[in-house]
């Protein structure tokens, strides 16, 4: 990242969504506990650790938070007890217990994910929030590994796909606004949930406001979309 540098008189402005996939999961599943946590701007990993490991919020250790973070993001990817046990270097039994406790904590998420798999079996595809389809033929495979892969795809694609849709909408709106205002600043890169702008130093504050507004309002979810921004003289500094 250090080799990417802006033109003279410009700085890099990097904006990325905070936990967009978990926020999409909260919205699409309608899980009240997760929605409330995001609305109240709680530390979602600490909260999950507190509820999964049954310890008071202020007594959650950094290890427990790290483990809860792995579970939070693992659920989005349809992680198995085997996969989680590998990630956290724990036994498969412990990992299965973590996942079970997670679904007890956020009950609507389990129903939502199971529903996606059923939809995939019934229709042959799953959809993002914006109607983009992902075929899942693997769900009908006679091979157990193929079917398991299909289940993970069915659970993950609507969430990750919706996050991808949202940043594309944000890119269009940011680009339109930069052009409308005849600004010299330009969008040069998108990576996952992150946009990189080469911003004229004199326009920096205005461009920051545009990014914040257009990215946070790219979609109307039940939870707020949150954006983190950093500037730097190279891409490494801006990240």
C-alpha positions as CSV (number, residue, x, y, z in Angstrom):
1,X,0.0,0.0,0.0
2,X,2.9,2.4,0.6
3,X,3.8,2.5,-3.1
4,X,0.4,4.0,-4.0
5,X,0.7,7.8,-3.7
6,X,-1.5,10.7,-4.8
7,X,-0.6,13.6,-7.1
8,X,1.0,16.7,-5.7
9,X,-1.6,18.8,-3.9
10,X,-3.8,15.8,-3.3
11,X,-4.2,13.3,-0.4
12,X,-5.7,9.9,-0.2
13,X,-9.0,9.7,1.6
14,X,-10.1,6.2,2.5
15,X,-13.6,5.4,3.6
16,X,-14.8,2.0,4.7
17,X,-18.0,0.6,6.1
18,X,-17.9,-0.6,9.7
19,X,-19.1,-4.2,10.0
20,X,-21.4,-3.9,7.0
21,X,-22.1,-7.6,6.7
22,X,-23.2,-7.9,10.3
23,X,-25.4,-4.8,9.9
24,X,-26.9,-6.4,6.8
25,X,-27.5,-9.6,8.8
26,X,-29.2,-7.6,11.6
27,X,-31.5,-6.0,9.0
28,X,-32.3,-9.1,6.9
29,X,-32.9,-11.4,9.9
30,X,-34.8,-8.8,11.8
31,X,-33.2,-10.0,15.1
32,X,-34.3,-7.5,17.7
33,X,-31.3,-8.0,20.0
34,X,-28.7,-7.4,17.2
35,X,-30.7,-4.4,15.8
36,X,-30.9,-2.8,19.2
37,X,-27.2,-3.3,19.8
38,X,-26.4,-1.5,16.6
39,X,-28.9,1.3,17.2
40,X,-27.3,1.9,20.6
41,X,-23.8,1.8,19.1
42,X,-22.7,-1.0,21.4
43,X,-19.5,-3.0,20.8
44,X,-21.1,-5.9,19.1
45,X,-18.2,-8.4,19.7
46,X,-18.1,-7.6,23.4
47,X,-21.9,-7.9,23.7
48,X,-21.8,-11.3,21.9
49,X,-19.0,-12.5,24.2
50,X,-20.9,-11.3,27.3
51,X,-24.1,-13.2,26.2
52,X,-22.4,-16.3,24.7
53,X,-20.0,-16.8,27.6
54,X,-22.4,-15.6,30.3
55,X,-20.1,-12.9,31.8
56,X,-20.9,-9.3,32.7
57,X,-20.1,-6.8,29.8
58,X,-17.4,-5.1,31.8
59,X,-15.7,-8.4,32.6
60,X,-15.3,-9.7,29.0
61,X,-11.6,-10.5,28.4
62,X,-9.8,-9.6,25.1
63,X,-9.6,-13.3,24.3
64,X,-13.4,-13.8,24.8
65,X,-14.0,-10.7,22.6
66,X,-11.7,-12.1,19.9
67,X,-13.5,-15.5,20.0
68,X,-16.9,-13.8,19.8
69,X,-15.7,-11.8,16.8
70,X,-14.7,-15.0,15.1
71,X,-18.2,-16.5,15.8
72,X,-19.9,-13.2,14.7
73,X,-18.2,-13.2,11.3
74,X,-18.1,-17.0,11.0
75,X,-21.9,-17.1,11.2
76,X,-22.1,-14.8,8.2
77,X,-20.0,-17.3,6.2
78,X,-22.0,-20.3,7.4
79,X,-19.1,-21.6,9.4
80,X,-19.1,-25.2,10.7
81,X,-18.0,-26.3,14.1
82,X,-15.0,-27.8,12.4
83,X,-14.1,-24.5,10.7
84,X,-14.5,-22.5,13.9
85,X,-12.5,-25.0,15.9
86,X,-9.7,-24.6,13.4
87,X,-9.9,-20.8,13.6
88,X,-9.9,-20.6,17.4
89,X,-7.6,-23.7,18.1
90,X,-10.3,-25.2,20.3
91,X,-12.0,-28.6,20.2
92,X,-14.9,-29.2,17.8
93,X,-17.2,-29.8,20.7
94,X,-16.3,-26.4,22.2
95,X,-16.9,-24.8,18.8
96,X,-20.3,-26.5,18.4
97,X,-21.2,-25.2,21.9
98,X,-20.2,-21.6,20.9
99,X,-22.3,-21.7,17.8
100,X,-25.3,-23.2,19.7
101,X,-25.0,-20.4,22.3
102,X,-24.8,-17.8,19.6
103,X,-28.1,-19.0,18.1
104,X,-29.7,-19.0,21.5
105,X,-28.5,-15.4,21.9
106,X,-29.8,-14.3,18.5
107,X,-32.7,-16.7,17.8
108,X,-34.0,-14.9,14.7
109,X,-30.7,-15.4,12.9
110,X,-30.9,-19.2,13.0
111,X,-34.4,-19.1,11.5
112,X,-33.3,-16.6,8.9
113,X,-30.3,-18.7,7.8
114,X,-32.2,-21.9,7.7
115,X,-34.9,-20.2,5.6
116,X,-32.2,-19.1,3.1
117,X,-31.2,-22.7,2.7
118,X,-34.8,-23.8,2.2
119,X,-35.3,-21.0,-0.3
120,X,-32.2,-22.2,-2.2
121,X,-33.5,-25.7,-2.3
122,X,-37.0,-24.7,-3.4
123,X,-36.2,-22.0,-6.0
124,X,-32.7,-23.1,-7.0
125,X,-31.3,-19.6,-6.1
126,X,-31.1,-17.1,-3.3
127,X,-31.4,-13.3,-3.6
128,X,-29.8,-10.2,-2.2
129,X,-31.9,-7.5,-0.7
130,X,-31.9,-5.7,-4.1
131,X,-33.1,-8.8,-6.0
132,X,-29.7,-10.0,-7.4
133,X,-29.8,-13.8,-7.7
134,X,-27.2,-16.4,-7.0
135,X,-28.0,-19.9,-8.3
136,X,-27.2,-22.7,-5.8
137,X,-27.4,-26.0,-7.8
138,X,-25.0,-27.6,-5.3
139,X,-28.0,-28.0,-2.8
140,X,-29.3,-30.8,-5.0
141,X,-26.0,-32.6,-5.3
142,X,-25.8,-36.2,-4.1
143,X,-22.3,-35.4,-2.8
144,X,-22.4,-34.4,0.9
145,X,-19.4,-32.0,0.6
146,X,-21.1,-30.3,-2.4
147,X,-24.4,-29.9,-0.5
148,X,-22.6,-28.5,2.5
149,X,-20.8,-26.0,0.3
150,X,-24.2,-25.1,-1.3
151,X,-25.7,-24.5,2.2
152,X,-22.8,-22.1,3.1
153,X,-23.3,-20.3,-0.2
154,X,-27.1,-20.0,0.4
155,X,-26.5,-18.5,3.8
156,X,-23.7,-16.2,2.8
157,X,-24.6,-14.9,-0.7
158,X,-27.6,-12.8,0.3
159,X,-25.6,-11.1,3.1
160,X,-22.3,-10.6,1.3
161,X,-24.1,-9.9,-1.9
162,X,-26.2,-7.2,-0.3
163,X,-23.1,-5.6,1.1
164,X,-21.6,-5.6,-2.4
165,X,-24.7,-4.0,-3.8
166,X,-24.7,-1.3,-1.2
167,X,-21.1,-0.2,-1.9
168,X,-21.8,-0.2,-5.6
169,X,-24.8,2.1,-5.0
170,X,-22.6,4.3,-2.8
171,X,-19.9,4.5,-5.6
172,X,-22.5,5.7,-8.1
173,X,-23.8,8.4,-5.8
174,X,-20.4,9.6,-4.7
175,X,-19.2,9.8,-8.3
176,X,-22.3,11.7,-9.4
177,X,-21.9,14.2,-6.5
178,X,-18.2,14.8,-7.2
179,X,-19.1,15.5,-10.9
180,X,-22.1,17.6,-10.1
181,X,-20.0,19.9,-7.9
182,X,-17.2,20.0,-10.5
183,X,-14.7,18.9,-7.9
184,X,-11.1,17.9,-8.9
185,X,-11.2,15.0,-6.4
186,X,-11.8,11.6,-7.9
187,X,-12.7,8.1,-6.8
188,X,-9.9,5.7,-7.9
189,X,-10.4,2.4,-6.2
190,X,-13.0,0.1,-4.5
191,X,-11.9,-2.9,-2.4
192,X,-14.6,-4.9,-0.6
193,X,-16.3,-2.3,1.7
194,X,-13.7,0.4,1.1
195,X,-13.6,3.4,-1.2
196,X,-10.3,5.3,-2.0
197,X,-10.5,8.9,-3.1
198,X,-7.7,11.0,-4.5
199,X,-8.8,14.3,-2.9
200,X,-7.6,17.8,-3.7
201,X,-6.3,19.1,-0.4
202,X,-8.5,22.2,-0.7
203,X,-11.6,20.1,-1.2
204,X,-10.9,17.6,1.6
205,X,-13.6,18.7,4.0
206,X,-16.3,18.8,1.3
207,X,-15.3,15.4,0.0
208,X,-15.4,13.9,3.5
209,X,-19.0,15.2,3.9
210,X,-20.0,13.8,0.5
211,X,-18.6,10.4,1.3
212,X,-20.2,10.2,4.7
213,X,-23.6,11.3,3.4
214,X,-23.7,9.1,0.3
215,X,-22.2,6.0,1.9
216,X,-24.4,6.1,5.0
217,X,-27.5,6.7,2.9
218,X,-26.8,4.1,0.1
219,X,-29.4,1.9,1.7
220,X,-32.1,2.3,4.3
221,X,-31.6,-0.5,6.9
222,X,-33.1,-1.1,10.3
223,X,-29.7,-0.3,11.7
224,X,-27.4,2.7,10.8
225,X,-24.6,2.2,8.3
226,X,-21.4,3.5,9.8
227,X,-18.4,4.8,7.9
228,X,-14.8,5.2,9.1
229,X,-12.5,7.7,7.3
230,X,-8.8,8.2,7.2
231,X,-6.4,10.4,5.2
232,X,-2.8,10.0,4.3
233,X,0.1,10.7,1.9
234,X,-0.1,7.1,0.7
235,X,-2.6,4.3,0.7
236,X,-1.0,2.6,3.7
237,X,-1.3,5.8,5.8
238,X,-4.9,6.4,4.7
239,X,-5.9,2.9,5.8
